[in-house]
Amino acid sequence: MRIPQAGGVLAVLAPGQGAQKPGFLEPWLDLPGADARLRWWSSLSGVDLHHLGTSADAEEIRDTAKTQPLLVAATLLAAEQLPLDEVAVVSGHSVGELGAAALAGALTPDAAVTLAGVRGREMAAACAVEPTGMAAVLGGDEAEVLAAIEQHGLYAANRNGAGQIVAAGASEALEKFAAAPPAKARVIALKVAGAFHTPYMAPAEAALAAAAAGISPADPVRTLLSNLDGAAVESDVLTRLIRQITAPVRWDLCMQTLSALGVTAVIELPPAGTLAGLIKRALKGVEIVTVNTPDDLAKARDLAARHGASPTHEPHPEFRVVVAGTAGTFVPVAGLAEGDGVTAGQVIGSINTRQGPVEVSAHAAGVLTEWLAHDDDPVAAGQPLARIGEAA
């Protein structure tokens, strides 16, 4: 992942399903070209985004098939009004990853909206196969909560940090889980169509893979964090986006990486508020702007000017962050010290797991500027391990 070492590091976040509100897109359609673009994206996604974003009621926009392309379109409409050259990091929650991938330059906006339409339709269809659902688990000891979820045959579909875990699976199992919650935890049923981010979505994953086969993604031009493990996406963008349909959303790990990268400011795109709340609790001192209407753009642009890294500024050194691909215990290569040069693909350490050691390699040549983890440190998947700076 490549980050400019400037006075600040700016991240832009795209929210996921559940953040939508009736009529939230209406003020954006007054911007030049926005209405025409939304109608074009309606053709690509197969749903009337203009109607959904302006006059549809809360029940209609809760439909997974309609909500997902609507959210991605909202992300892209708002982002067009921001100075993206100032942005160092982008990430999205669940379907928000498609919008974030477009902001990172890995997908075209048209491809992101098209894939969101397929994703939404196919996930809605998968939800109709058998009764499944999701429930928020608030509070309790994290290890005990995760163990209880597994004991009931459920899945930890979302781990959002701040004591928020979402359990998902068969409706009957969720009812039994709610009737006997873990100690000091509350279980709240969510109004969703089914068990997203679990193996129940396997048919949707296969369908999205088939649709995505005709798309050629580009390498991201700014750091794009993945929900799979909080790691930066290098060249496997589509693979990760497809896999995410059945894999848990690890927003907790995304926030850990934002912290490790030294993010100083965050802009959340519309419909904003949910991710900003999580960031506020997890990353103290980070300045946050939520963008819900065009009236919020002035604050967002001001934030970008103060924390961003425009190419019109003096150039700054850049570095890449090497992250852990799995959880375990980190062991750096003996004799490799800060200030030493490394080559692309060079092994800089390993992570000891129960299945054996997993090598960690530098993605690009440069200089090892800083170890972020040390010998025998326990590390989580997606946790930053080292900074690789540009060669002199």
C-alpha positions in Angstrom: 0.0 0.0 0.0 1.4 3.4 -0.9 0.9 6.4 1.3 2.4 9.9 1.0 4.3 10.9 4.2 2.7 14.4 4.4 1.5 16.4 7.3 -1.8 14.5 7.2 -3.3 11.4 5.7 -6.8 11.6 4.4 -9.2 8.6 4.0 -12.5 8.5 2.2 -15.1 5.9 3.3 -18.1 4.4 1.5 -21.0 3.1 3.7 -22.8 -0.2 3.3 -26.3 -1.5 3.3 -28.5 -0.2 6.1 -27.2 3.4 5.9 -29.8 4.4 3.2 -32.7 6.8 4.0 -35.7 7.8 1.9 -35.0 10.7 -0.5 -31.3 11.0 0.5 -30.1 11.4 -3.2 -32.6 14.1 -4.1 -30.3 17.1 -3.3 -27.5 15.7 -5.3 -29.5 15.6 -8.5 -29.4 19.4 -8.8 -25.7 19.2 -9.6 -24.8 19.4 -13.3 -24.9 16.1 -15.0 -25.9 14.1 -11.9 -29.5 13.3 -13.1 -28.3 12.1 -16.5 -25.6 10.0 -14.9 -28.0 8.4 -12.4 -30.4 7.4 -15.3 -27.5 5.8 -17.2 -26.5 3.9 -14.1 -30.1 2.8 -13.7 -29.8 1.1 -17.2 -26.6 -0.6 -16.1 -27.8 -1.8 -12.8 -31.3 -2.8 -13.9 -33.1 -0.8 -11.2 -34.6 2.8 -11.2 -32.0 4.6 -9.2 -33.7 8.0 -9.7 -36.9 6.7 -8.1 -35.1 4.8 -5.4 -33.0 7.8 -4.4 -35.8 10.4 -4.4 -39.3 9.1 -3.9 -39.1 5.4 -2.8 -40.1 4.7 0.8 -38.0 3.0 3.5 -39.5 -0.4 2.8 -38.7 -0.3 -0.9 -35.1 0.8 -0.4 -34.6 -2.0 2.1 -34.8 -4.5 -0.8 -31.2 -5.8 -1.2 -31.5 -5.9 -5.0 -32.3 -2.2 -5.0 -30.2 -0.9 -2.1 -26.8 -2.1 -3.2 -26.6 -0.3 -6.6 -28.2 2.7 -5.0 -25.5 3.0 -2.4 -22.7 2.6 -4.9 -24.3 5.2 -7.2 -24.5 7.6 -4.2 -20.8 7.1 -3.4 -19.8 7.9 -6.9 -22.0 10.9 -7.4 -20.7 12.6 -4.2 -17.1 11.6 -4.8 -17.1 13.4 -8.2 -17.4 16.7 -6.2 -14.3 16.0 -4.1 -10.6 16.5 -4.9 -9.7 12.8 -5.0 -6.0 13.7 -5.7 -5.8 14.7 -2.0 -7.0 11.3 -0.9 -4.5 8.7 0.3 -6.7 5.8 1.5 -10.2 4.6 0.5 -12.3 1.8 2.0 -16.0 0.7 1.9 -18.1 -1.4 4.2 -19.6 -4.5 2.5 -21.2 -3.3 -0.8 -19.4 0.0 -0.2 -16.2 -1.8 -1.3 -17.4 -1.6 -4.9 -17.7 2.2 -4.7 -14.3 2.4 -2.9 -12.7 0.3 -5.7 -13.9 2.8 -8.2 -12.5 5.7 -6.1 -9.2 3.9 -5.9 -9.1 3.6 -9.7 -9.3 -0.2 -9.8 -12.8 -0.2 -11.4 -14.6 2.2 -13.6 -17.7 3.8 -12.1 -19.8 2.0 -14.7 -18.3 -1.4 -13.8 -18.8 -0.7 -10.1 -22.5 0.1 -10.5 -23.0 -2.9 -12.9 -21.5 -5.3 -10.4 -23.5 -3.8 -7.6 -26.7 -4.5 -9.6 -25.6 -8.2 -10.1 -24.5 -8.5 -6.5 -27.8 -7.1 -5.1 -30.0 -9.3 -7.3 -28.1 -12.5 -6.6 -27.8 -11.9 -2.9 -31.6 -11.3 -2.7 -32.1 -14.5 -4.6 -29.8 -16.4 -2.2 -31.8 -15.0 0.7 -35.0 -16.5 -0.7 -33.6 -20.1 -0.6 -34.2 -20.7 3.1 -35.0 -18.7 6.2 -31.9 -16.9 7.4 -31.2 -13.6 9.1 -28.7 -11.5 11.1 -28.6 -10.1 14.7 -26.4 -7.5 16.3 -24.6 -8.6 19.4 -23.8 -5.6 21.6 -21.4 -5.9 24.6 -20.1 -9.0 26.3 -16.6 -10.5 26.2 -15.5 -10.8 22.5 -14.1 -14.3 22.8 -17.2 -15.5 24.7 -19.5 -13.9 22.1 -17.6 -15.5 19.2 -17.6 -18.9 20.9 -21.4 -18.7 21.6 -22.0 -17.7 17.9 -20.1 -20.8 16.7 -21.8 -23.1 19.3 -25.2 -22.2 17.8 -24.0 -23.0 14.3 -24.0 -19.3 13.4 -21.4 -17.1 11.7 -19.7 -13.8 12.9 -20.7 -12.0 9.7 -19.6 -8.5 10.7 -17.0 -7.4 13.2 -17.3 -3.7 13.4 -15.3 -2.9 16.5 -16.5 -1.1 19.6 -18.1 -4.2 20.9 -20.3 -4.7 17.8 -20.4 -8.2 16.3 -23.2 -9.3 13.9 -24.2 -13.0 14.0 -25.8 -14.5 11.0 -27.3 -17.9 9.9 -30.4 -19.9 10.1 -33.4 -18.1 11.6 -34.2 -20.9 14.0 -30.6 -20.9 15.3 -30.7 -17.1 15.7 -33.9 -17.3 17.8 -32.2 -19.8 20.1 -29.1 -17.6 20.3 -31.2 -14.6 21.2 -33.0 -16.6 23.9 -29.8 -17.4 25.7 -27.3 -14.6 24.9 -23.7 -14.5 26.1 -23.0 -12.9 29.4 -23.5 -9.1 29.5 -24.5 -9.0 25.8 -27.7 -7.9 24.1 -28.9 -9.6 20.9 -31.0 -7.4 18.5 -32.5 -8.9 15.4 -31.8 -6.9 12.3 -34.3 -6.2 9.5 -32.4 -7.8 6.7 -33.3 -10.3 4.0 -30.9 -13.0 5.0 -27.5 -14.1 6.3 -25.1 -11.9 4.3 -21.4 -12.6 4.4 -21.9 -16.3 5.2 -21.8 -19.5 3.2 -25.5 -19.1 2.6 -24.5 -16.5 0.0 -22.5 -19.0 -2.1 -24.8 -18.9 -5.1 -24.5 -15.1 -5.2 -20.7 -15.4 -5.0 -20.7 -17.7 -8.0 -23.0 -15.4 -10.0 -20.9 -12.4 -9.3 -17.7 -14.2 -10.3 -19.3 -15.1 -13.7 -20.4 -11.5 -14.3 -17.0 -10.1 -13.2 -15.1 -12.4 -15.6 -15.6 -9.9 -18.4 -14.1 -7.0 -16.4 -10.4 -6.1 -16.4 -9.6 -4.2 -13.2 -6.6 -1.9 -12.9 -4.2 -1.7 -10.0 -5.4 0.8 -7.4 -3.8 4.3 -7.7 -4.5 5.0 -4.0 -4.5 2.6 -1.0 -7.7 0.4 -1.0 -8.4 -1.5 2.2 -10.2 -4.8 2.0 -12.9 -6.0 4.3 -11.5 -9.5 4.2 -8.6 -8.7 6.5 -8.0 -4.9 6.6 -5.1 -5.3 4.2 -4.3 -3.1 1.2 -5.4 -4.5 -2.2 -2.6 -4.7 -4.7 -3.7 -6.6 -7.8 -6.4 -9.0 -6.6 -9.2 -6.5 -6.5 -12.0 -8.6 -8.1 -11.0 -11.8 -6.3 -11.4 -10.1 -3.0 -14.7 -8.3 -3.9 -16.2 -11.6 -5.0 -14.9 -13.5 -2.0 -16.4 -10.9 0.3 -19.9 -12.0 -0.4 -19.5 -15.1 1.7 -16.7 -13.9 4.0 -17.1 -11.8 7.2 -16.7 -8.0 7.1 -13.7 -7.2 9.2 -14.2 -3.5 9.6 -12.4 -3.7 12.9 -9.2 -4.7 11.0 -9.8 -1.9 8.4 -9.8 0.6 11.3 -6.7 -0.9 12.7 -5.0 -0.4 9.4 -6.3 3.2 9.1 -4.7 3.8 12.5 -1.4 2.2 11.6 -1.2 4.3 8.4 -1.5 7.4 10.5 -4.8 8.6 9.1 -5.6 12.0 10.5 -8.9 12.8 8.7 -11.8 10.9 7.3 -14.6 11.9 4.9 -17.6 9.5 4.9 -19.7 9.7 1.7 -23.5 9.6 1.6 -25.5 8.3 3.3 -23.0 9.1 6.0 -22.9 8.6 9.7 -22.6 4.9 10.5 -18.9 4.5 9.7 -18.1 7.9 11.1 -19.5 6.8 14.5 -17.3 3.7 14.5 -14.3 5.7 13.5 -15.0 8.3 16.3 -15.0 5.5 18.9 -12.0 3.6 17.6 -9.6 6.3 16.3 -9.3 9.2 18.8 -8.2 12.5 17.5 -9.1 11.8 13.8 -11.0 14.7 12.2 -14.3 13.6 10.6 -16.6 15.1 8.0 -19.9 13.4 7.1 -21.2 14.3 3.6 -24.9 13.8 3.3 -25.9 16.8 1.0 -24.0 19.1 -1.3 -24.0 21.6 1.5 -21.5 19.5 3.3 -19.0 19.6 0.4 -17.3 22.8 1.5 -16.4 21.2 4.8 -15.1 18.2 3.0 -13.0 20.2 0.6 -11.6 22.2 3.5 -10.6 19.0 5.3 -9.0 17.7 2.1 -7.0 20.9 1.8 -5.7 20.6 5.3 -5.0 16.9 5.5 -4.6 15.8 1.9 -1.5 15.5 -0.3 -2.2 17.3 -3.6 0.2 16.9 -6.4 0.4 20.7 -6.5 2.1 20.6 -3.1 5.8 19.9 -2.7 6.5 16.2 -3.3 6.9 14.0 -0.2 8.6 10.7 0.2 6.3 7.7 -0.2 6.2 4.3 1.5 4.4 1.0 1.3 3.1 -0.9 4.3 3.5 -4.6 4.4 0.6 -6.3 6.2 0.0 -9.7 7.7 -1.9 -12.1 5.5 -2.9 -14.2 8.5 -3.0 -14.2 12.3 -0.2 -15.7 14.3 3.2 -14.7 15.8 5.5 -12.5 13.7 9.2 -13.4 13.3 11.3 -10.9 11.2 14.2 -12.2 9.1 17.4 -12.4 11.1 19.8 -9.6 10.3 17.3 -7.4 8.4 17.4 -4.0 10.1 15.7 -0.6 9.6 17.6 1.3 6.9 18.4 -1.9 4.9 17.4 -2.1 1.2 14.9 -4.8 0.1 14.0 -6.1 -3.3 10.5 -6.8 -4.7 9.3 -10.2 -3.5 12.1 -10.4 -0.8 11.0 -12.3 2.3 11.2 -10.0 5.3 9.8 -12.3 7.9 7.2 -15.0 8.6 4.1 -15.6 10.7 4.0 -18.7 12.8 0.5 -20.3 12.7 -0.9 -23.6 13.9 -0.6 -24.8 10.3 3.1 -23.7 10.1 5.0 -20.6 9.1 3.6 -18.2 6.4 6.2 -16.1 4.7 5.8 -12.3 4.5 7.3 -10.5 1.4 7.9 -7.0 0.4 5.7 -6.0 -2.6 8.2 -3.5 -4.0 11.8 -2.6 -3.8 12.9 0.1 -1.4 14.3 0.7 2.1 13.0 -0.9 5.3 12.2 2.4 7.1 10.4 1.0 10.1 9.4 -2.2 11.8 5.7 -2.0 12.9 5.8 -5.4 14.6 8.7 -7.1 16.3 10.0 -10.6 17.1 7.4 -12.9 18.7 4.7 -10.2 18.5 1.2 -11.6 18.2 -0.4 -10.2 15.0 -3.9 -10.2 13.4 -4.7 -10.7 9.7 -4.3 -7.3 8.0 -2.1 -5.9 10.7 0.8 -3.7 9.4 4.2 -5.2 9.9 6.7 -2.9 8.3 7.1 0.3 6.2 9.1 0.1 3.0 10.2 3.5 1.8 11.4 4.6 -1.6 15.0 3.9 -2.5 17.3 6.9 -2.4 
